[in-house]
Every structure is written in structure tokens, then in C-alpha cells.
Amino acid sequence: MEEIDRQILALLADDGRMSFTDLAKETGLSVSAVHQRVRRLQKRGIVTGFTAQLDHQQIGLPLTAFVSIKPIDPAAPDDAPERLEGLTAIEACHSVAGEESYILKVRVASPNELEELLQQIRAAANVATRTTVVLSTPWEGRRPSL
């Protein structure tokens, strides 16, 4: 990948709403050249979308937890991600090496909602769970070093 594309990616990772005009100023390219490069990065699947970062406290989801899951029956099909896809409180699902099969990042409004979600996860995917509640998040969502 060209260095100029890495620079564009770094700028977009810091501010996904940066205009093509501002990207052009920062990179020294023309607006049309930046536009073409961003479109090419999208077509190649390197830029997969643009999202807003939310303050979860302010939208009523102050409790974050990581839920490790493993199948109760190791011979059962490995379909937990598909079974859990409809539970919108699950923000991310990561396949992991180790004792557990997946780690889920969840956000809910209260400990009671977390308990309900854990019951839903266990029932939907026929898994055992181990939960770690997040006390604070000093930082999150850092962009990769490009």
C-alpha cells in the first residue's frame, strides 16, 4: 500500500467525517485525487464504512462487560455467532484461542439487564458463560499504527 493511502487512512480513522477538501489539504493532493483514492480503498475492502462514536453513558448504556462463552456440548455445531446475532446488546463477537470459544463485548443499562442478557445468551447458544464487568475505560477505539 502506498504511503499516501496510509496517510488518508490515518486521517479518516481519526475523523471519519473529514471532507475530501480537508483530506486534500492534509495530503497535498487534489480533491478529485483524494476522492478517487478513498473510493479505491473502499472497493478494495480496506475502508469498510464510516461510523459515529457514541457516549454510551449518555445514551443509557453505561455498563460494559466481556462475556466469554464455551459450548456446553463440545460436539455441538460451532454456530454461536449465528445464534446470538439477534441480541443487539452484543456489540462484538470475537473467536478466540484458549478455554473459551468466543468473547462477546456487551453494553447494557444495568446489572439486572446484564443478568437477563446472560440468560438469553445461555439459552440461545447452549453455552456456559464467564463474565467480566468493566469498571472504567481509560481509552478505547485507537486507530492502528499505519
C-alpha positions in Angstrom: 0.0 0.0 0.0 1.3 3.5 -0.9 2.3 5.8 1.9 -0.3 8.4 0.8 -3.0 5.8 1.2 -1.8 5.1 4.7 -1.9 8.9 5.4 -5.5 9.0 4.1 -6.5 6.0 6.3 -4.9 7.6 9.4 -6.8 10.8 8.8 -10.1 9.0 8.3 -9.5 6.8 11.3 -9.1 10.0 13.4 -12.1 11.7 11.8 -14.4 9.6 9.5 -16.3 12.8 8.6 -13.3 14.6 7.3 -14.2 16.2 4.0 -12.4 15.4 0.7 -11.3 19.1 0.7 -9.7 18.8 4.1 -8.2 15.4 3.2 -6.7 17.1 0.1 -5.2 19.9 2.2 -3.7 17.5 4.7 -2.2 15.2 2.0 -1.2 17.7 -0.7 -3.4 16.0 -3.3 -6.2 17.4 -5.3 -9.8 16.9 -4.1 -10.5 14.6 -7.1 -7.4 12.5 -6.4 -8.3 12.1 -2.8 -11.9 11.1 -3.8 -10.5 8.5 -6.2 -8.2 7.1 -3.6 -10.9 6.8 -1.0 -13.2 5.1 -3.4 -10.4 2.7 -4.4 -9.8 1.9 -0.7 -13.5 1.2 -0.3 -13.6 -1.0 -3.4 -10.6 -3.0 -2.1 -12.4 -3.5 1.2 -9.9 -1.6 3.3 -12.3 1.1 4.2 -15.5 -0.8 5.2 -17.6 2.0 6.4 -17.9 5.2 8.5 -19.4 5.2 12.0 -20.2 7.6 14.8 -18.6 7.2 18.2 -21.2 7.3 20.9 -21.1 8.2 24.6 -22.7 5.1 26.0 -23.3 6.8 29.4 -25.4 9.5 27.8 -27.5 7.0 25.7 -28.4 4.9 28.7 -25.9 2.0 28.3 -23.3 2.6 31.0 -22.5 -1.0 31.8 -20.0 -2.7 29.6 -18.9 -6.3 30.1 -17.0 -9.0 28.4 -18.7 -12.4 28.3 -16.6 -15.5 27.5 -18.6 -18.4 26.1 -17.9 -22.0 25.5 -20.3 -24.8 24.4 -21.9 -27.0 27.0 -21.6 -29.9 24.5 -18.2 -29.7 22.7 -19.6 -31.9 19.9 -22.4 -29.4 19.1 -22.0 -27.3 15.9 -20.0 -24.1 16.3 -22.8 -21.8 15.4 -22.9 -19.5 18.5 -22.3 -16.3 16.4 -25.3 -17.0 14.2 -27.5 -17.9 17.2 -26.5 -14.7 19.1 -26.7 -12.3 16.1 -30.2 -11.0 17.0 -29.2 -9.9 20.5 -28.5 -6.3 19.9 -26.8 -5.7 23.3 -23.9 -7.7 22.0 -21.6 -5.1 20.4 -18.8 -7.5 19.2 -18.2 -11.2 18.9 -14.6 -12.4 18.8 -13.5 -16.0 18.1 -10.6 -16.7 20.5 -8.0 -19.4 21.2 -8.0 -20.8 24.7 -10.6 -22.4 27.0 -13.5 -20.3 25.7 -14.7 -20.3 22.1 -15.8 -16.6 21.8 -15.6 -13.4 23.8 -18.5 -11.1 23.5 -18.5 -7.4 24.2 -21.8 -6.3 25.6 -23.4 -3.0 26.7 -26.5 -2.7 28.8 -28.3 -0.3 31.1 -28.0 -2.1 34.4 -26.8 -5.2 36.3 -30.3 -6.6 36.0 -30.2 -6.2 32.2 -26.8 -7.9 32.2 -28.3 -10.8 34.1 -31.2 -11.1 31.7 -28.8 -10.9 28.7 -26.6 -13.7 30.1 -29.7 -15.9 30.4 -30.6 -15.1 26.8 -27.1 -15.9 25.7 -27.0 -19.2 27.5 -30.4 -20.2 26.2 -29.9 -19.1 22.6 -26.5 -20.7 22.1 -26.4 -23.5 24.7 -23.2 -22.2 26.2 -21.6 -21.7 29.6 -20.6 -18.1 30.3 -17.9 -16.3 32.3 -18.4 -12.5 32.7 -16.0 -9.7 33.4 -17.6 -6.3 34.2 -15.8 -3.2 33.0 -15.2 -0.6 35.8 -13.8 2.1 33.6 -12.4 2.6 30.2 -9.3 4.9 30.1 -9.2 4.6 26.3 -10.8 2.6 23.5 -11.1 2.6 19.8 -7.5 3.6 19.0 -6.6 3.6 15.4 -4.0 1.1 14.2 -0.5 2.3 13.6 -0.3 2.8 9.8 
